[in-house]
């Protein structure tokens, strides 16, 4: 009997594993921002992005908590919690960046014990600022981002602090070795749903280039 249960459980795990492999890429088959590759060097690229529109929220706390909470708030907006109750297509990646400004009207933020993060979704390219539905939740804001150039490292694996930090350091070394001038904190981009197997995930660290 025990052997039978072991075989049954093993069969279920195989089915779940196959499903994860099959479903992950399908669920990741969503619109991503257009960009031109200016130069490429292994895992590193310099990219030119056109203007885009993002929906963003700002949250305090550890990075992993912030991106989880931010994702839920933004998903709530695109899944119909807006002034016209309109669904907006999911896009990839989910982007996260440490905030560099503290609002002058909220000095209490200067006493916050945690980090402050901005989490954002890029809006589908068919929308303009005039045609996007207005969020109901005032924590969600829409923002027009001008054209920008980034240096990017792409990597697989888990979205753990250790993996992200390791590749951020590699990107900074590449920037120094190639004499690039960058500004602002790094931006993190995660393209896949959480059930995607780590070796199949696409993650990025990006830094804005100042020409």
N, C-alpha and C positions, 0 to 999 in steps of 0.2 A: 504493500500500500504506500509506504513512504517513497519507494522508488517511483511509483506512478505519480505521486504528487510532485516530486522533483522534476520529472519529465514534463508535467503539465505546466509548472511554473516556468521552466526553461523555454517551453513553446510560447508562452505569453510574452516573455521577455524578448524573444526573437521577433515576434509580431510587432511589439511596441517599438523595438529598435528600428525595424524596417520602416514602420510608419513615420518615425521621427526623421529618418533620412529622406523619405519621400515627401512628407508634408512640409518640412522646413523650407526647402527651396521654393515650393509652390506659394507658401504664405509670404515669402520674401520677394515674390515677383510683383513688386509695386513700383510706382514711379520714383525715380531718384533725380536729384538735380543734374542738369546738364553742366558740362565744363569742358574746356579744351586743355589737353595735356601739353604744357610748354616744354617740359623735359622729363625724362624718366631714367631712373638708375636703380634697378632692382626693386626693392620694396618702397623706394622713395619716388615721389613725383612732385613737380611744380605744376599747379593747375590754375587756370584762369576761369573764374566763375562769373556768370552774368548776374544782373540784379535778381534778387529773389524776394519772396514774401514769407515771413515765418510767423507762427503763433508761438508765444513763449510765456513761461512763468518763472518766477524767481523764488527760491526756497532756501532756508537755512538748514544746516545739518551735514552729516557725512555724505560723501559723494554717492554711494550706493543708495542710501535712503532718499536723497534728493531726486535722483533720476527715476526711482520707482514712483514716488509721489507726483513728480512732474509729469510722468507718462500718463498716470491716471487722470490728472486734471486736463491734459491736452486731449486725451482720448475721449473724455466726456464732452469736450467742445466739438470735436469732429464727428462724434456719433449722435449729434442732434441737440445738445444742450446749448443752443444759440437762439438768437431772436426770431429766426424764421423756421426753427426746428428742421434744419436741412442737414443731411449727412454729407460729409466731405470725405473723399477717398483717402485712405491711409497712404502715406509715403514713407520712404526711408532715405536717410537714416534718422534716428533720434539723436539730437545733438545736445551736448552738455558743455558748459564753460563756466569757470569760476568768475564771479562778478568782480568788477574792478571799481565800481562806483557805489557810494552810499548816498541815498537821497537826502538832501539838505533839510527836507521837511520831516525826516524821521531819524533824529540823532540817536534814538534808543538803539538803532541798528549798530551803532558803533560799539555797543556793549555786548553784542551777541557773542556767545561763547563758541559758536560753530562757524563753519564756512558758509558762504552764500554762493549759490549756484543758479545759473540760468539754464533751463531745459527748453528745447524748442523742437517743433516739427516744421519742415519746409512745406509750404502749401502747394497744392497741385498747380502746374504752370498755367492752366486755363483760367485761373482766377486773377483778378486785380484787387487793389485795396477797396475799390468801389463795389465789387461784386461779392466779396467774401461776407458771409453773415457775421453779424456782430456777436461776440461772446456774451452769454448771460452772466457767467462768473467773472467778476471784475479782476480776479487774479490773472486771467488769461488776456494777453494783449497781442495785437497784430502789429507787425513792424515791417517796413520796406527796407531791405538791406541792399546797399549799392554794390556794383561789381567789385570783386576783390580777387587778389591772387594769394594762393596758399602753397606752402610746402607741406607735404603729407607723407606719413608713413602708414602703410597698410599691413595688418597682421591678423592672424587667426588666434583661436584660443578663448579662454574665459575672459569676462569683462571684470576681473578682479582688480583691486587696487595695485597689486604687485605686477600683473601683466601690463596694465596700462602705464604704470610708472616706468617699467623697464623700457617700453617702446618710446615713451616720451623722452627719456634720457638718450636713446639712440637717435631720435630726431634732432635733439639739441646738439649732439655731437656732429651730426651731418650738417646742420646749419653752420656751426663754427668752422668745420673743415672746408666748407664751400663758400665762406665769406658772405653768407646771406644776411640781410638786415630784416628782422622781424619785430612785431609789436604786439602787445596784449598778451593775455594768458593763453595757454594751449586750449584748443577746442577738441572734444572727444566726439566721435561719431560711431554709432552702433547700428548695424544694418539688419540684424536677424532677430526673429522671435526667440524667447528664452529656451524653447525646447530644441533649437538647432544644436546639433552636436558641435562641441568646441572646435574641432579641426576644420569644420565647414563654415565657421563664422567669419564675417568680414567686419573688422574693427579698424578705426583710424584715429590717429592723433594729427591735428592740423595746427599750423601757426601761420598767421597772416604776414605776408611779405610786404615790406615797404620799399618801393622802387626808388 
